[in-house]
Amino acid sequence: MGAPAAQAPAPDSAEASQFDNTSARKQWQVILRRFARHRLALFGFILFVLLVLFAFFGGLFWKYPYTDLGFKRYLPPSADHPFGTDRLGGDMVAQIIRGTQFSIQIAIVVALLSTVIGVVLGALAGYLKGWVDTLISRFIDLLLVIPSLVIAAVLVRNSFVVSVAGGSGGSNWMIVALYLGLIGWLSIARVIRGMVLSLREKEFVEAARALGASTSRIVFRHILPNTIDVIIVNATLAIAQAVLLEAALSFIGLGVQSPDTSLGLMISLNKNELTLHPWLFFAPFVFIVLISLAVNFIGDGLRDAFDPRQKRVKA
């Protein structure tokens, strides 16, 4: 009898793991290169970083603190006061720094909260279907029917909630951010639900289900990673939308209240100065536009970088 045929050696697990890590690094390098080639996205990223540095560290380097109200009122823009002074005699650059900081804080909290809620509920509705899908979908429809300003009015009317959250200082920016986050997840939940309804029928999901994977593992390990581009784009859009919505609420007196501030509140306080002292209105307005443009450019660039229809790198 002939000698038995030699069997191929089993692949070394350490080499396979190293291969997977190298492949993953190459994919991330491709994503970063795609993003860097997107000129508007790169411009938006640089602009947003500069705005964050300006908001959170500008006060350390600017010569006037926002608490200094000893200047002459309504000074026009000059070398000493590039954005002029406001109705209280405060330097507008210092006020813009503080307002931008609060606006960015609110926007980031809103984006994180609305994205997490929307992704989780949308994924569960799309994967489980049945009564879970019906319950979540009808709840979304109900919230879409109720005007947002009505909910905001109720929130502001319950001043004791604001007092408890803010303590003796009356701070309420976090309350506003939480409220905006709790109503800002509706659109992303619908989008994720639609994508999960399609992905749950794919072969890799059927294979994971056949191997006995739990629902949470299938949803969060196998399905949601395939929606990362949509999640990122919607998260960045949520930042821009939060800045604009907070500005709208503050403009009509339902948003951030003193002693906190925001770019929207600054516009509201100076809306009557548009004719005589236009710099008081346009300075915060320009910063709102810059933040919105920057995050939208970043979202577009990330969407293109994560686009699965692009050619993937082969290891």
C-alpha contacts under 8 A as a table, 3 or more apart, distances in Angstrom:
res1	aa1	res2	aa2	distance
11	P	15	E	7.53
11	P	16	A	7.20
12	D	15	E	5.35
12	D	16	A	6.35
13	S	16	A	5.02
13	S	17	S	6.13
14	A	17	S	5.13
14	A	18	Q	6.18
15	E	18	Q	5.05
15	E	19	F	6.08
16	A	19	F	4.94
16	A	20	D	6.26
17	S	20	D	5.11
17	S	21	N	6.25
18	Q	21	N	5.11
18	Q	22	T	6.11
19	F	22	T	5.18
19	F	23	S	6.18
19	F	315	A	7.96
20	D	23	S	5.09
20	D	24	A	6.17
21	N	24	A	5.10
21	N	25	R	6.18
22	T	25	R	5.11
22	T	26	K	6.22
22	T	315	A	7.70
23	S	26	K	5.09
23	S	27	Q	6.33
23	S	314	K	7.60
23	S	315	A	5.56
24	A	27	Q	5.11
24	A	28	W	6.37
25	R	28	W	5.19
25	R	29	Q	6.15
26	K	29	Q	4.98
26	K	30	V	6.23
26	K	313	V	6.97
26	K	315	A	7.80
27	Q	30	V	5.08
27	Q	31	I	6.31
27	Q	312	R	7.34
27	Q	313	V	6.38
28	W	31	I	4.95
28	W	32	L	6.17
29	Q	32	L	5.13
29	Q	33	R	6.13
30	V	33	R	5.07
30	V	34	R	6.14
30	V	305	A	7.96
30	V	313	V	7.43
31	I	34	R	5.15
31	I	35	F	6.20
31	I	305	A	5.02
31	I	306	F	6.31
32	L	35	F	5.06
32	L	36	A	6.08
32	L	305	A	7.23
33	R	36	A	5.04
33	R	37	R	6.18
34	R	37	R	5.20
34	R	38	H	6.56
34	R	301	G	7.96
34	R	304	D	7.40
34	R	305	A	5.03
35	F	38	H	5.25
35	F	41	A	6.81
35	F	42	L	7.07
35	F	301	G	5.49
35	F	302	L	6.21
35	F	304	D	7.42
35	F	305	A	5.36
36	A	39	R	6.94
36	A	41	A	7.52
36	A	42	L	5.90
37	R	42	L	7.70
38	H	41	A	5.31
38	H	42	L	6.16
38	H	301	G	5.87
39	R	42	L	5.11
39	R	43	F	6.07
40	L	43	F	4.96
40	L	44	G	5.98
40	L	297	F	5.74
40	L	298	I	7.68
40	L	301	G	7.43
41	A	44	G	4.93
41	A	45	F	6.07
41	A	294	A	7.83
41	A	297	F	4.66
41	A	298	I	4.56
41	A	299	G	7.46
41	A	300	D	6.70
41	A	301	G	4.75
41	A	302	L	7.72
42	L	45	F	5.08
42	L	46	I	6.21
42	L	297	F	7.97
42	L	298	I	7.21
42	L	301	G	7.77
43	F	46	I	5.24
43	F	47	L	6.03
43	F	294	A	7.54
43	F	297	F	7.72
44	G	47	L	5.00
44	G	48	F	5.97
44	G	293	L	7.05
44	G	294	A	4.00
44	G	295	V	6.41
44	G	296	N	7.66
44	G	297	F	5.21
44	G	298	I	5.55
45	F	48	F	5.15
45	F	49	V	6.16
45	F	294	A	6.47
45	F	295	V	7.46
45	F	297	F	7.71
45	F	298	I	5.89
46	I	49	V	5.18
46	I	50	L	6.21
47	L	50	L	5.11
47	L	51	L	6.18
47	L	290	L	7.90
47	L	294	A	6.12
48	F	51	L	4.97
48	F	52	V	6.16
48	F	291	I	6.61
48	F	294	A	5.60
48	F	295	V	7.00
49	V	52	V	5.11
49	V	53	L	6.15
50	L	53	L	5.08
50	L	54	F	5.97
51	L	54	F	4.94
51	L	55	A	6.03
51	L	100	T	7.95
51	L	291	I	7.49
52	V	55	A	5.07
52	V	56	F	6.05
52	V	101	Q	7.47
52	V	104	I	7.64
53	L	56	F	5.43
53	L	57	F	5.36
53	L	58	G	6.57
54	F	57	F	5.63
54	F	58	G	4.45
54	F	59	G	7.79
54	F	97	I	6.54
55	A	58	G	5.75
55	A	59	G	7.52
55	A	97	I	4.89
55	A	98	R	6.47
55	A	99	G	7.90
55	A	100	T	5.45
55	A	101	Q	4.58
56	F	59	G	7.10
56	F	97	I	7.62
56	F	101	Q	5.99
57	F	60	L	5.50
57	F	61	F	7.22
58	G	61	F	5.48
58	G	62	W	5.99
58	G	97	I	6.49
59	G	62	W	5.23
59	G	64	Y	7.99
59	G	65	P	6.78
59	G	94	A	6.75
59	G	97	I	6.64
59	G	98	R	7.80
62	W	65	P	7.30
62	W	94	A	7.27
64	Y	68	D	6.70
64	Y	91	D	6.91
64	Y	94	A	6.41
65	P	68	D	5.56
65	P	91	D	7.93
65	P	94	A	5.87
66	Y	69	L	7.61
66	Y	90	G	6.65
66	Y	91	D	6.79
66	Y	94	A	4.80
66	Y	95	Q	5.47
66	Y	98	R	7.36
67	T	90	G	7.39
68	D	71	F	7.79
68	D	90	G	5.99
68	D	91	D	7.49
69	L	88	L	6.20
69	L	89	G	4.77
69	L	90	G	4.31
69	L	91	D	7.37
70	G	89	G	5.82
70	G	90	G	6.85
71	F	85	T	7.34
71	F	89	G	4.66
71	F	90	G	6.25
71	F	91	D	7.47
72	K	75	L	6.31
72	K	85	T	7.32
72	K	89	G	5.23
73	R	85	T	5.98
73	R	86	D	5.91
73	R	87	R	5.34
73	R	88	L	6.04
73	R	89	G	4.28
73	R	90	G	7.58
74	Y	84	G	6.78
74	Y	85	T	5.11
74	Y	86	D	5.26
74	Y	87	R	5.82
74	Y	89	G	6.93
74	Y	277	H	7.08
75	L	81	H	7.97
75	L	84	G	5.08
75	L	85	T	5.03
75	L	86	D	7.45
76	P	81	H	7.82
76	P	83	F	7.22
76	P	84	G	4.57
76	P	85	T	6.86
76	P	277	H	7.72
76	P	279	W	7.61
77	P	81	H	5.62
77	P	82	P	4.74
77	P	83	F	4.73
77	P	84	G	4.02
77	P	85	T	7.70
77	P	279	W	7.60
78	S	81	H	5.00
78	S	82	P	4.95
78	S	83	F	7.24
78	S	84	G	6.55
79	A	82	P	5.53
81	H	84	G	4.86
81	H	85	T	6.92
81	H	91	D	6.47
81	H	92	M	7.29
81	H	93	V	7.17
82	P	92	M	7.88
82	P	93	V	6.94
83	F	91	D	7.54
83	F	92	M	5.32
83	F	93	V	5.82
83	F	279	W	6.58
83	F	280	L	7.62
83	F	283	A	6.88
84	G	91	D	6.42
84	G	92	M	5.72
84	G	93	V	7.77
84	G	279	W	7.19
84	G	280	L	7.67
85	T	88	L	7.84
85	T	89	G	5.57
85	T	90	G	5.32
85	T	91	D	4.66
85	T	92	M	5.15
85	T	280	L	7.83
86	D	89	G	5.29
86	D	90	G	5.49
86	D	91	D	6.71
86	D	92	M	6.25
86	D	280	L	6.55
87	R	90	G	7.48
90	G	94	A	7.80
90	G	95	Q	7.37
91	D	94	A	5.57
91	D	95	Q	6.47
92	M	95	Q	4.86
92	M	96	I	5.91
92	M	280	L	7.60
93	V	96	I	5.06
93	V	97	I	6.18
94	A	97	I	5.15
94	A	98	R	6.43
95	Q	98	R	5.22
95	Q	99	G	6.04
96	I	99	G	4.96
96	I	100	T	5.87
96	I	263	L	7.10
96	I	283	A	7.66
96	I	284	P	6.43
97	I	100	T	5.32
97	I	101	Q	6.29
98	R	101	Q	5.16
98	R	102	F	6.48
98	R	261	T	7.23
98	R	262	S	7.32
99	G	102	F	5.31
99	G	103	S	6.17
99	G	261	T	5.44
99	G	262	S	3.93
99	G	263	L	4.88
99	G	266	M	7.45
100	T	103	S	5.04
100	T	104	I	6.07
100	T	262	S	6.30
100	T	263	L	6.01
100	T	287	F	7.45
101	Q	104	I	5.33
101	Q	105	Q	6.15
101	Q	262	S	7.61
102	F	105	Q	5.05
102	F	106	I	6.13
102	F	173	W	7.50
102	F	260	D	7.79
102	F	261	T	6.60
102	F	262	S	5.37
102	F	263	L	7.95
103	S	106	I	5.19
103	S	107	A	6.12
103	S	243	V	6.28
103	S	246	E	7.83
103	S	262	S	5.28
103	S	263	L	6.34
103	S	264	G	8.00
104	I	107	A	4.98
104	I	108	I	6.10
104	I	243	V	7.43
105	Q	108	I	5.37
105	Q	109	V	6.28
106	I	109	V	5.29
106	I	110	V	6.10
106	I	173	W	6.95
106	I	174	M	7.01
106	I	176	V	7.64
106	I	177	A	5.02
106	I	242	A	7.40
106	I	243	V	7.59
107	A	110	V	5.11
107	A	111	A	6.06
107	A	177	A	7.24
107	A	238	A	7.57
107	A	239	I	4.84
107	A	240	A	7.29
107	A	242	A	5.09
107	A	243	V	5.69
108	I	111	A	5.08
108	I	112	L	6.13
108	I	239	I	6.13
109	V	112	L	5.30
109	V	113	L	6.05
109	V	177	A	6.16
109	V	178	L	7.30
109	V	181	G	7.24
110	V	113	L	5.28
110	V	114	S	5.84
110	V	177	A	5.51
110	V	178	L	6.54
110	V	180	L	6.02
110	V	181	G	4.25
110	V	184	G	7.44
110	V	238	A	7.22
110	V	239	I	7.03
110	V	242	A	6.49
111	A	114	S	5.41
111	A	115	T	5.84
111	A	181	G	6.81
111	A	235	A	5.51
111	A	236	T	7.25
111	A	238	A	5.08
111	A	239	I	5.36
111	A	242	A	7.46
112	L	115	T	5.31
112	L	116	V	6.14
112	L	181	G	7.83
112	L	235	A	7.25
113	L	116	V	5.38
113	L	117	I	6.20
113	L	178	L	7.58
113	L	181	G	5.28
113	L	182	L	7.20
113	L	185	W	7.92
114	S	117	I	5.27
114	S	118	G	5.82
114	S	181	G	4.67
114	S	182	L	6.25
114	S	183	I	7.40
114	S	184	G	5.29
114	S	185	W	4.27
114	S	238	A	7.76
115	T	118	G	5.15
115	T	119	V	5.85
115	T	185	W	6.10
115	T	188	I	7.03
115	T	231	I	7.31
115	T	234	N	7.57
115	T	235	A	5.97
115	T	238	A	7.99
116	V	119	V	5.35
116	V	120	V	6.10
117	I	120	V	5.42
117	I	121	L	6.06
117	I	182	L	7.99
117	I	185	W	6.15
117	I	189	A	7.75
118	G	121	L	5.41
118	G	122	G	5.68
118	G	185	W	4.54
118	G	186	L	6.31
118	G	187	S	7.63
118	G	188	I	5.41
118	G	189	A	4.10
118	G	190	R	7.88
118	G	192	I	7.70
119	V	122	G	5.18
119	V	123	A	5.86
119	V	188	I	6.74
119	V	189	A	5.64
119	V	192	I	6.19
119	V	231	I	7.56
120	V	123	A	5.27
120	V	124	L	6.17
120	V	189	A	7.77
121	L	124	L	5.17
121	L	125	A	6.04
121	L	136	I	7.14
121	L	189	A	6.26
122	G	125	A	5.16
122	G	126	G	6.11
122	G	188	I	7.53
122	G	189	A	4.16
122	G	190	R	6.08
122	G	191	V	7.44
122	G	192	I	5.14
122	G	193	R	4.32
122	G	196	V	7.92
123	A	126	G	5.19
123	A	127	Y	5.99
123	A	189	A	7.58
123	A	192	I	5.99
123	A	193	R	5.42
123	A	196	V	5.98
123	A	219	V	6.88
123	A	224	L	7.58
124	L	127	Y	5.28
124	L	128	L	5.70
124	L	129	K	7.68
124	L	132	V	7.49
124	L	133	D	7.44
124	L	193	R	7.67
124	L	219	V	7.76
125	A	128	L	5.65
125	A	129	K	5.43
125	A	132	V	5.77
125	A	133	D	4.06
125	A	134	T	7.70
125	A	136	I	6.45
125	A	137	S	7.62
125	A	193	R	6.04
126	G	129	K	5.55
126	G	133	D	6.49
126	G	192	I	7.61
126	G	193	R	4.42
126	G	194	G	6.55
126	G	195	M	7.68
126	G	196	V	5.08
126	G	197	L	4.75
127	Y	193	R	7.79
127	Y	196	V	6.06
127	Y	197	L	6.15
127	Y	200	R	6.25
127	Y	219	V	7.39
128	L	132	V	6.48
128	L	133	D	6.78
129	K	132	V	5.82
129	K	133	D	4.53
129	K	134	T	7.35
130	G	133	D	5.49
130	G	134	T	6.37
131	W	134	T	4.91
131	W	135	L	5.93
132	V	135	L	5.19
132	V	136	I	6.19
133	D	136	I	5.35
133	D	137	S	5.90
134	T	137	S	5.20
134	T	138	R	5.97
135	L	138	R	5.36
135	L	139	F	6.14
136	I	139	F	5.07
136	I	140	I	6.23
137	S	140	I	5.09
137	S	141	D	6.25
138	R	141	D	4.93
138	R	142	L	6.12
139	F	142	L	5.03
139	F	143	L	6.33
140	I	143	L	5.23
140	I	144	L	6.20
140	I	186	L	6.14
141	D	144	L	5.09
141	D	145	V	6.36
142	L	145	V	5.22
142	L	146	I	6.70
143	L	146	I	5.36
143	L	183	I	7.66
144	L	147	P	7.25
144	L	186	L	7.88
146	I	150	V	7.28
146	I	151	I	7.76
147	P	150	V	5.47
147	P	151	I	7.00
148	S	151	I	5.30
148	S	152	A	6.27
148	S	183	I	7.84
149	L	152	A	4.80
149	L	153	A	6.02
149	L	249	L	7.94
150	V	153	A	5.08
150	V	154	V	6.39
151	I	154	V	5.15
151	I	155	L	6.24
152	A	155	L	4.97
152	A	156	V	6.18
152	A	179	Y	7.78
152	A	254	L	6.44
153	A	156	V	5.19
153	A	157	R	5.99
153	A	254	L	6.66
154	V	157	R	5.05
154	V	158	N	6.29
155	L	158	N	5.39
155	L	159	S	7.53
156	V	159	S	5.87
156	V	162	V	7.78
156	V	254	L	6.41
158	N	161	V	5.80
158	N	162	V	7.23
159	S	162	V	5.10
159	S	163	S	6.18
160	F	163	S	4.90
160	F	164	V	6.11
161	V	164	V	5.24
161	V	165	A	6.22
162	V	165	A	5.18
162	V	166	G	5.91
162	V	170	G	6.75
162	V	171	S	7.17
162	V	172	N	5.65
162	V	175	I	6.84
163	S	166	G	5.19
163	S	167	G	5.50
163	S	168	S	7.00
163	S	170	G	5.45
163	S	171	S	7.48
163	S	172	N	7.87
164	V	167	G	5.41
165	A	170	G	7.94
165	A	171	S	7.27
165	A	172	N	7.01
165	A	175	I	7.44
166	G	169	G	6.10
166	G	170	G	4.76
166	G	171	S	4.15
166	G	172	N	5.78
167	G	170	G	5.79
167	G	171	S	7.04
169	G	259	P	7.00
170	G	258	S	7.57
170	G	259	P	6.90
171	S	174	M	7.87
171	S	257	Q	7.41
171	S	258	S	7.34
171	S	259	P	6.43
171	S	260	D	5.89
172	N	175	I	5.19
172	N	176	V	6.44
172	N	256	V	6.27
172	N	257	Q	6.66
172	N	260	D	7.13
173	W	176	V	5.13
173	W	177	A	6.20
173	W	255	G	7.91
173	W	256	V	5.45
173	W	257	Q	7.61
173	W	260	D	6.71
174	M	177	A	4.92
174	M	178	L	6.06
175	I	178	L	5.19
175	I	179	Y	6.14
176	V	179	Y	5.14
176	V	180	L	6.20
176	V	246	E	7.84
176	V	255	G	6.29
176	V	256	V	6.66
177	A	180	L	5.21
177	A	181	G	6.09
178	L	181	G	5.01
178	L	182	L	6.09
179	Y	182	L	5.15
179	Y	183	I	6.56
180	L	183	I	5.41
180	L	184	G	5.79
180	L	242	A	7.10
180	L	246	E	7.92
181	G	184	G	4.97
181	G	185	W	6.76
182	L	185	W	6.62
183	I	186	L	6.66
184	G	187	S	7.33
184	G	238	A	7.50
185	W	188	I	5.64
185	W	189	A	6.07
186	L	189	A	5.27
186	L	190	R	6.48
187	S	190	R	5.27
187	S	191	V	6.41
188	I	191	V	5.02
188	I	192	I	6.05
188	I	231	I	7.67
188	I	234	N	6.54
189	A	192	I	5.23
189	A	193	R	5.97
190	R	193	R	5.11
190	R	194	G	6.33
191	V	194	G	5.30
191	V	195	M	6.42
192	I	195	M	5.10
192	I	196	V	6.03
192	I	227	T	7.47
192	I	230	V	7.95
193	R	196	V	5.19
193	R	197	L	6.13
194	G	197	L	5.21
194	G	198	S	6.67
195	M	198	S	5.29
195	M	199	L	6.17
195	M	227	T	7.39
196	V	199	L	4.86
196	V	200	R	5.76
196	V	223	I	6.88
196	V	224	L	7.83
197	L	200	R	5.63
197	L	201	E	7.38
198	S	201	E	5.97
198	S	202	K	7.39
199	L	202	K	5.32
199	L	205	V	7.48
199	L	223	I	6.57
200	R	205	V	5.90
200	R	206	E	7.65
200	R	223	I	7.32
201	E	205	V	6.74
201	E	206	E	6.91
202	K	205	V	5.54
202	K	206	E	6.47
203	E	206	E	5.02
203	E	207	A	6.10
204	F	207	A	5.01
204	F	208	A	6.22
204	F	222	H	7.91
205	V	208	A	5.09
205	V	209	R	6.10
205	V	218	I	6.88
205	V	222	H	7.00
205	V	223	I	7.50
206	E	209	R	5.02
206	E	210	A	6.06
207	A	210	A	5.02
207	A	211	L	6.25
208	A	211	L	5.13
208	A	212	G	6.58
208	A	213	A	5.56
208	A	218	I	6.78
209	R	212	G	5.25
209	R	213	A	5.38
209	R	214	S	7.53
209	R	218	I	7.43
210	A	213	A	7.46
213	A	217	R	6.21
213	A	218	I	6.33
214	S	217	R	5.24
214	S	218	I	6.22
215	T	218	I	5.17
215	T	219	V	6.08
216	S	219	V	5.20
216	S	220	F	5.88
216	S	221	R	7.77
217	R	220	F	5.40
217	R	221	R	5.15
217	R	222	H	7.06
218	I	221	R	5.51
218	I	222	H	5.06
218	I	223	I	6.30
219	V	222	H	5.87
219	V	223	I	4.98
219	V	224	L	6.03
220	F	223	I	6.14
220	F	224	L	5.32
220	F	225	P	7.22
221	R	224	L	6.65
221	R	225	P	6.67
222	H	225	P	6.19
222	H	226	N	7.29
223	I	226	N	5.58
223	I	227	T	7.16
224	L	227	T	5.13
224	L	228	I	6.62
225	P	228	I	5.25
226	N	229	D	7.76
227	T	230	V	5.44
227	T	231	I	6.26
228	I	231	I	5.01
228	I	232	I	6.07
228	I	306	F	7.76
229	D	232	I	5.26
229	D	233	V	6.16
229	D	302	L	7.13
229	D	303	R	5.40
229	D	306	F	5.50
229	D	307	D	6.86
230	V	233	V	5.21
230	V	234	N	6.05
230	V	303	R	7.19
231	I	234	N	5.24
231	I	235	A	6.00
232	I	235	A	5.03
232	I	236	T	6.25
232	I	299	G	6.90
232	I	302	L	7.22
232	I	303	R	7.38
233	V	236	T	5.32
233	V	237	L	6.18
233	V	299	G	4.73
233	V	300	D	6.89
233	V	302	L	6.92
233	V	303	R	5.99
234	N	237	L	4.94
234	N	238	A	5.95
234	N	299	G	7.72
235	A	238	A	4.95
235	A	239	I	6.60
236	T	239	I	5.23
236	T	240	A	6.77
236	T	295	V	5.69
236	T	296	N	6.54
236	T	298	I	7.28
236	T	299	G	5.40
237	L	240	A	5.20
237	L	241	Q	6.09
237	L	295	V	6.88
237	L	296	N	6.08
237	L	299	G	6.83
238	A	241	Q	4.97
238	A	242	A	5.86
239	I	242	A	5.12
239	I	243	V	6.35
239	I	292	S	7.62
239	I	295	V	6.98
240	A	243	V	5.29
240	A	244	L	6.43
240	A	291	I	6.91
240	A	292	S	4.53
240	A	293	L	7.71
240	A	295	V	6.26
240	A	296	N	6.92
241	Q	244	L	5.16
241	Q	245	L	5.94
241	Q	292	S	7.64
242	A	245	L	5.08
242	A	246	E	5.82
243	V	246	E	5.31
243	V	247	A	6.15
243	V	288	I	6.91
243	V	291	I	7.86
243	V	292	S	7.22
244	L	247	A	5.08
244	L	248	A	6.23
244	L	288	I	7.31
244	L	292	S	7.78
245	L	248	A	4.97
245	L	249	L	6.17
246	E	249	L	5.11
246	E	250	S	6.01
246	E	255	G	6.22
246	E	256	V	7.80
246	E	264	G	6.48
247	A	250	S	5.15
247	A	251	F	5.93
247	A	255	G	7.57
247	A	262	S	7.76
247	A	263	L	6.66
247	A	264	G	3.61
247	A	265	L	6.72
247	A	267	I	7.89
248	A	251	F	5.02
248	A	252	I	6.60
248	A	255	G	7.92
248	A	264	G	6.69
249	L	252	I	5.46
249	L	253	G	6.27
249	L	254	L	4.91
249	L	255	G	4.65
249	L	256	V	7.99
249	L	264	G	7.73
250	S	253	G	4.89
250	S	254	L	5.35
250	S	255	G	3.91
250	S	256	V	5.74
250	S	257	Q	7.75
250	S	264	G	5.32
250	S	265	L	4.94
250	S	268	S	6.55
251	F	254	L	7.52
251	F	255	G	7.52
251	F	264	G	5.93
251	F	265	L	6.01
251	F	267	I	6.65
251	F	268	S	4.37
251	F	269	L	7.93
252	I	255	G	7.70
252	I	268	S	7.18
253	G	256	V	7.87
253	G	257	Q	7.85
253	G	265	L	7.99
253	G	268	S	7.72
255	G	265	L	7.53
256	V	260	D	6.47
256	V	261	T	6.16
256	V	262	S	6.74
256	V	265	L	6.55
257	Q	260	D	5.72
257	Q	261	T	6.47
257	Q	265	L	7.48
258	S	261	T	6.05
261	T	265	L	6.02
261	T	266	M	7.14
262	S	265	L	5.15
262	S	266	M	6.26
263	L	266	M	5.08
263	L	267	I	6.34
263	L	284	P	5.26
263	L	285	F	7.25
263	L	287	F	7.67
263	L	288	I	6.86
264	G	267	I	5.15
264	G	268	S	6.26
264	G	284	P	7.49
264	G	285	F	7.96
265	L	268	S	4.91
265	L	269	L	6.14
266	M	269	L	5.15
266	M	270	N	6.20
266	M	281	F	7.58
266	M	284	P	6.69
267	I	270	N	5.17
267	I	271	K	5.72
267	I	280	L	7.62
267	I	281	F	5.42
267	I	282	F	7.96
267	I	284	P	6.40
267	I	285	F	6.88
268	S	271	K	5.28
269	L	272	N	7.63
270	N	273	E	5.22
270	N	274	L	7.12
270	N	280	L	5.97
270	N	281	F	5.56
271	K	274	L	5.85
271	K	281	F	6.20
272	N	275	T	7.46
273	E	276	L	5.48
273	E	277	H	5.04
273	E	278	P	6.06
273	E	280	L	6.88
273	E	281	F	6.91
274	L	277	H	5.67
274	L	278	P	4.30
274	L	279	W	7.66
274	L	280	L	7.37
274	L	281	F	5.92
275	T	278	P	5.82
277	H	280	L	6.07
277	H	281	F	7.72
278	P	281	F	5.40
278	P	282	F	6.18
279	W	282	F	5.13
279	W	283	A	5.66
280	L	283	A	5.93
280	L	284	P	7.45
281	F	284	P	6.32
281	F	285	F	6.42
282	F	285	F	4.79
282	F	286	V	5.92
283	A	286	V	5.43
283	A	287	F	6.69
284	P	287	F	5.16
284	P	288	I	6.33
285	F	288	I	5.20
285	F	289	V	6.41
286	V	289	V	5.11
286	V	290	L	6.17
287	F	290	L	4.96
287	F	291	I	6.19
288	I	291	I	5.31
288	I	292	S	6.26
289	V	292	S	5.16
289	V	293	L	6.07
290	L	293	L	5.20
290	L	294	A	6.01
291	I	294	A	5.21
291	I	295	V	6.33
292	S	295	V	5.57
292	S	296	N	6.18
293	L	296	N	5.18
293	L	297	F	6.11
294	A	297	F	5.27
294	A	298	I	6.27
295	V	298	I	4.96
295	V	299	G	6.10
296	N	299	G	5.03
296	N	300	D	6.24
297	F	300	D	5.18
297	F	301	G	6.25
298	I	301	G	5.15
298	I	302	L	6.16
299	G	302	L	5.19
299	G	303	R	6.07
300	D	303	R	5.15
300	D	304	D	6.37
301	G	304	D	5.26
301	G	305	A	6.11
302	L	305	A	4.88
302	L	306	F	6.05
303	R	306	F	5.35
303	R	307	D	5.96
304	D	307	D	5.01
307	D	310	Q	5.77
308	P	311	K	7.68
308	P	312	R	7.76
